[in-house]
């Protein structure tokens, strides 16, 4: 079962990616005990859902606090990665495509 925060992220990210995110792959945000969010950039249309039990081409492990700062534009994803606040497992190129999607999620 998803937490209200995860449900909100699923809703926001769903609006941001639209029907075609340009990702061309699957990506999972792992927020630890809080849950996870799965972005399917291969499906047509693209979709965002709870990531529990799903495997992705790329998994980004990050705290909800750090993710929130990234979405608000207070912290750059590259900086978060360099500071060890964000870990990437899998296709790094796919993770690099997230910048424009996070900007769009800002509104």
C-alpha positions in Angstrom: 0.0 0.0 0.0 1.3 3.4 -1.0 1.7 6.3 1.4 0.0 9.6 0.6 3.4 11.1 -0.3 4.0 8.3 -2.8 0.5 8.7 -4.3 1.1 12.5 -4.7 4.4 11.8 -6.5 2.8 9.3 -8.8 0.1 11.9 -9.6 2.6 14.8 -10.2 5.0 12.6 -12.3 2.2 11.2 -14.3 1.2 14.8 -15.4 4.8 15.7 -16.0 5.7 12.8 -18.3 2.4 12.8 -20.3 1.9 10.1 -22.9 5.5 10.2 -24.1 8.3 11.1 -21.7 11.1 10.4 -24.1 12.7 8.1 -21.6 12.5 5.0 -23.7 13.1 2.8 -20.7 11.8 2.0 -17.2 12.9 3.9 -14.1 12.2 3.4 -10.4 12.6 5.9 -7.6 13.3 3.9 -4.4 12.4 6.0 -1.3 13.3 3.2 1.1 10.6 2.5 3.7 8.4 5.2 2.3 7.9 3.2 -0.9 8.8 3.6 -4.6 7.5 5.1 -7.8 7.8 3.3 -11.2 7.9 5.2 -14.5 7.3 3.1 -17.6 8.7 5.0 -20.5 8.4 2.0 -22.8 4.6 1.6 -22.6 2.3 3.6 -24.9 1.2 5.8 -23.4 3.9 6.1 -20.7 2.7 5.5 -17.2 3.6 6.2 -13.6 2.6 3.8 -10.8 3.6 2.4 -7.4 6.9 0.7 -7.9 6.5 -2.0 -5.2 7.8 -5.3 -6.6 8.7 -3.9 -10.0 12.1 -4.1 -11.6 13.4 -1.3 -13.8 16.2 -0.5 -16.3 17.4 2.2 -13.8 16.8 2.5 -10.1 17.4 5.8 -8.3 17.7 5.5 -4.5 16.9 8.8 -2.8 15.2 10.1 0.3 11.9 11.8 0.0 13.4 15.0 1.4 16.2 15.1 -1.3 13.7 14.2 -4.1 11.4 17.1 -2.9 14.3 19.5 -3.1 15.2 18.3 -6.6 11.6 18.8 -7.8 11.5 22.3 -6.3 14.7 23.2 -8.0 16.6 23.7 -4.8 19.0 20.8 -5.5 20.4 19.7 -8.9 20.4 15.9 -9.5 24.0 15.9 -10.5 24.9 17.7 -7.2 22.8 15.2 -5.2 24.6 12.3 -6.9 28.1 13.9 -6.2 27.1 14.5 -2.6 26.0 10.9 -2.2 22.4 11.9 -1.6 21.3 10.0 -4.6 22.4 6.6 -6.0 21.9 5.2 -9.4 21.8 1.5 -10.3 21.5 0.5 -14.0 21.4 2.8 -17.1 23.0 6.1 -16.1 22.0 7.6 -19.5 18.4 7.0 -18.6 18.8 8.8 -15.3 20.3 11.8 -17.1 17.1 12.2 -19.1 15.2 13.0 -15.9 16.2 16.7 -15.7 13.6 18.0 -18.1 10.9 15.8 -16.5 11.6 17.1 -13.0 11.5 20.7 -14.4 8.1 20.0 -15.9 6.9 18.5 -12.6 7.8 21.8 -11.0 5.0 23.4 -13.0 
